[in-house]
Amino acid sequence: MNLLIKSEDEYEDLLGLWADLESGLGMVLGHPGCVPEFLQRILQYDQWLQNLLERDTDLGLYLLFQLTIHSPVGYSASHALVCAVLCHLIALDFAMPQPDRDGLVHAAMTMNIAMTRLQDTLSTQRGRPTSAQQAAIKTHAADSTRLLGRMGVSDALWLNTILLHHQDEKSDDLADTVPAPLISAHHLARILRTVDRYAAMISPRQSREGRSAAESARSILRGNNPLDDDVGAALVRIVGQCPPGTFVQLDDNQVAIVTRRSDRPNLPDVAIVMDGNGIQVKPPRLHATAIHAHPAIRSALTAAAVPEHINHHLILQLGQPPHVERVVR
C-alpha cells in the first residue's frame, strides 16, 4: 500500500466514520433506555469498528488517537471506543475463540454504562471525587451489569467480564477458588482492566494532561500480576510504544507524528512536522526509524506539547517512506 488516503475528502470521510461511531456509542451509553433494540445496536457498532480496522489498522489507530485527543462527544464514549479497539486487537493477537473475543469487546464498550454521565463529569472536574461520586465509582461494575441485564443482555461472559473487571485477583490459578464457568470471565476481566488503565492514562482530563502512550505502556508493564504484564506486553507489541497518531521527539529535537507501525514496536515510521527550532516543516517529511538510525526517537510527547496546527490529511497522503515494504497487519 503506497498511500494511506488519496485526498482531503477521503480523510474527512474516514474521520467522520470514526466520529459517527463514537457519537453513536455515546448516545447508547448516555441514554440506554431511549435506544430501541439496544443489543442489536451494540453488535452493529462492533461490526462497524471491525470494518474500519480491516481497511488499514494503522490508519484506523491514527484516526482513533487523533479523535480521542480532540473528542467532542465526551470522555466516556471516547474511552469506551479506544478500549473496544484495543481489546479487539488483543483478541486477534491472542487468537481468542469468537465467544471470548465478543464478550471482551462488548464488555469494553459497555463496562461503564451505569456511570456514563459521572465519568464525563469527572473528566472535566479539577477536584477529587466527592464521597457520593466515590460510592458510585465503587459500585459501577455491578450497577452496569444489572443495567445491561435490564436492556436484554444475557451473555454471561459479557456480563461477568464487566462485573469482575475491577477485582484484583492475586493468583492466576483460579481452579480451586472460582467456579469453572467464571474462569474465562476472570481472564477477560484482567485483560479489560489492563486496557482500561492504559486507555485512561493516555486520555487528557481537565485536571491533567494525558500521559504519552509510551509512558502509559511502561506504567502498565510495571504491574505485579503476570497476566497483566502479558497484556501490557501485547499492547506494546500490537500498537507499539508510540502508536500511530501520537507524537514523538527525535534526538535532533525535531518533532514527528507516528504514521505506521513497523515490525519493531519501538521503531515506527514517522512524519517530521516540526524542526529543531519549533518551526513547522512544510511539507512534512517521512522517516523510517527502523531503517535509518538517525534521527532516532528520543521520547514520546503528549499532544499538548505540540501547539502547531498539524495537517493530518496531508501527512496521511504521504504514505510510506521510500524503499519501505510492509506486510499489512
Secondary structure as the mmCIF struct_conf table of DSSP 4:
data_model
#
loop_
_struct_conf.conf_type_id
_struct_conf.id
_struct_conf.beg_label_comp_id
_struct_conf.beg_label_asym_id
_struct_conf.beg_label_seq_id
_struct_conf.end_label_comp_id
_struct_conf.end_label_asym_id
_struct_conf.end_label_seq_id
BEND BEND1 LEU A 4 LEU A 4
BEND BEND2 LYS A 6 SER A 7
HELX_RH_AL_P HELX_RH_AL_P1 GLU A 8 GLY A 30
HELX_RH_3T_P HELX_RH_3T_P1 PRO A 32 CYS A 34
TURN_TY1_P TURN_TY1_P1 PRO A 36 GLU A 37
HELX_RH_AL_P HELX_RH_AL_P2 PHE A 38 ARG A 55
HELX_RH_AL_P HELX_RH_AL_P3 THR A 57 ILE A 69
TURN_TY1_P TURN_TY1_P2 HIS A 70 HIS A 70
BEND BEND3 PRO A 72 VAL A 73
HELX_RH_AL_P HELX_RH_AL_P4 TYR A 75 ASP A 93
TURN_TY1_P TURN_TY1_P3 PHE A 94 ALA A 95
HELX_RH_AL_P HELX_RH_AL_P5 GLN A 98 THR A 110
TURN_TY1_P TURN_TY1_P4 MET A 111 ASN A 112
HELX_RH_3T_P HELX_RH_3T_P2 ILE A 113 MET A 115
HELX_RH_AL_P HELX_RH_AL_P6 THR A 116 THR A 124
BEND BEND4 GLY A 127 GLY A 127
HELX_LH_PP_P HELX_LH_PP_P1 ARG A 128 THR A 130
HELX_RH_AL_P HELX_RH_AL_P7 SER A 131 ARG A 150
TURN_TY1_P TURN_TY1_P5 MET A 151 GLY A 152
HELX_RH_AL_P HELX_RH_AL_P8 ALA A 156 LEU A 164
TURN_TY1_P TURN_TY1_P6 HIS A 165 HIS A 166
BEND BEND5 LYS A 170 LYS A 170
BEND BEND6 ASP A 172 ASP A 172
TURN_TY1_P TURN_TY1_P7 ALA A 175 THR A 177
BEND BEND7 VAL A 178 VAL A 178
HELX_RH_AL_P HELX_RH_AL_P9 ALA A 180 ILE A 202
BEND BEND8 SER A 203 SER A 203
STRN STRN1 ARG A 205 ARG A 205
TURN_TY1_P TURN_TY1_P8 GLN A 206 SER A 207
STRN STRN2 ARG A 208 ARG A 208
HELX_LH_PP_P HELX_LH_PP_P2 GLU A 209 SER A 212
HELX_RH_AL_P HELX_RH_AL_P10 ALA A 213 LEU A 221
TURN_TY1_P TURN_TY1_P9 ARG A 222 ARG A 222
BEND BEND9 ASN A 224 ASN A 224
HELX_RH_AL_P HELX_RH_AL_P11 PRO A 226 VAL A 239
BEND BEND10 GLN A 241 CYS A 242
TURN_TY1_P TURN_TY1_P10 PRO A 244 GLY A 245
STRN STRN3 PHE A 247 LEU A 250
TURN_TY1_P TURN_TY1_P11 ASP A 251 ASP A 252
BEND BEND11 ASN A 253 ASN A 253
STRN STRN4 VAL A 255 ARG A 260
BEND BEND12 ASP A 263 ARG A 264
TURN_TY1_P TURN_TY1_P12 PRO A 265 ASN A 266
STRN STRN5 ASP A 269 MET A 274
TURN_TY1_P TURN_TY1_P13 GLY A 276 ASN A 277
BEND BEND13 GLY A 278 GLY A 278
HELX_LH_PP_P HELX_LH_PP_P3 ILE A 279 ILE A 279
STRN STRN6 GLN A 280 ALA A 288
TURN_TY1_P TURN_TY1_P14 THR A 289 ILE A 291
BEND BEND14 HIS A 294 PRO A 295
HELX_LH_PP_P HELX_LH_PP_P4 ALA A 296 ALA A 296
STRN STRN7 ILE A 297 LEU A 301
HELX_RH_3T_P HELX_RH_3T_P3 ALA A 303 ALA A 305
BEND BEND15 GLU A 308 GLU A 308
HELX_RH_AL_P HELX_RH_AL_P12 HIS A 312 GLN A 317
TURN_TY1_P TURN_TY1_P15 LEU A 318 LEU A 318
BEND BEND16 GLN A 320 GLN A 320
TURN_TY1_P TURN_TY1_P16 PRO A 322 HIS A 323
#
